[in-house]
Amino acid sequence: MYFNGLTMIEKKDRVLRPDQVSEILKVSRRTVYRLVAEGELEAFRVRGSLRIRESAVRAYVRRQIALFQRETGVAEDSVPNVT
């Protein structure tokens, strides 16, 4: 099913509020808003309210793990899988 040319969100890809994302990432809500504003975390608005797909949170975490590994030289197998 399509909406404005985009695939509709799959049922298993939950849509989260900023407070839920902040709990998952163990950061403040302000940090979540900052990540969105800086383009690091993909989000959208529903009637003015910010929403973030769970898959976008997973993608963000994967990118942060890869960045950490490159910066520190930590082996890929020593960091837990987040998928």
SULHUTA-V475683 format. One record per residue. N is the residue number from 0. RES is the residue in one small letter. OMEGA is omega in degrees with one decimal (* if undefined). D_CENTER is the distance of its C-alpha to the mean C-alpha in Angstrom with 1 decimal. Layout:
<<N:RES:OMEGA:D_CENTER> <N:RES:OMEGA:D_CENTER>>
This chain:
<<0:m:-177.4:23.4> <1:y:176.6:22.4> <2:f:-177.3:21.8> <3:n:177.0:22.6> <4:g:179.1:22.3> <5:l:176.1:18.7> <6:t:178.6:18.2> <7:m:-178.6:17.6> <8:i:178.5:14.6> <9:e:-179.0:15.7> <10:k:-177.2:16.8> <11:k:176.6:14.9> <12:d:-175.5:11.4> <13:r:174.9:11.2> <14:v:-172.9:10.4> <15:l:172.3:9.5> <16:r:178.7:11.2> <17:p:179.6:10.3> <18:d:177.7:12.6> <19:q:177.9:11.0> <20:v:179.4:7.7> <21:s:176.7:10.2> <22:e:-179.6:12.1> <23:i:-176.8:9.6> <24:l:-178.3:9.0> <25:k:176.3:12.6> <26:v:178.3:12.5> <27:s:174.9:14.2> <28:r:179.2:13.1> <29:r:177.8:14.6> <30:t:177.6:12.2> <31:v:178.7:9.2> <32:y:179.2:11.5> <33:r:177.7:12.4> <34:l:177.9:9.1> <35:v:-178.4:9.1> <36:a:-179.3:12.8> <37:e:177.2:12.8> <38:g:-179.7:10.7> <39:e:-178.5:8.2> <40:l:-177.9:5.2> <41:e:-178.8:6.4> <42:a:175.7:8.1> <43:f:-179.3:11.7> <44:r:172.9:14.6> <45:v:-177.8:16.9> <46:r:176.1:20.2> <47:g:-178.8:18.9> <48:s:-178.6:16.3> <49:l:176.8:12.6> <50:r:-177.6:10.3> <51:i:177.5:6.7> <52:r:178.9:6.7> <53:e:178.8:6.1> <54:s:176.7:6.2> <55:a:176.9:3.5> <56:v:178.4:1.8> <57:r:179.6:5.2> <58:a:177.9:5.7> <59:y:-179.4:4.7> <60:v:178.4:6.8> <61:r:178.5:9.2> <62:r:-179.9:9.8> <63:q:177.0:10.5> <64:i:179.8:12.8> <65:a:178.2:14.5> <66:l:178.6:15.1> <67:f:-179.8:16.5> <68:q:179.2:18.7> <69:r:-176.7:20.0> <70:e:-174.0:20.9> <71:t:-177.3:22.5> <72:g:178.7:23.9> <73:v:-179.9:22.5> <74:a:-178.2:23.1> <75:e:-175.9:20.3> <76:d:-179.7:21.9> <77:s:177.6:21.9> <78:v:-176.8:18.1> <79:p:177.1:17.0> <80:n:-174.7:15.1> <81:v:-177.1:11.6> <82:t:*:11.8>>
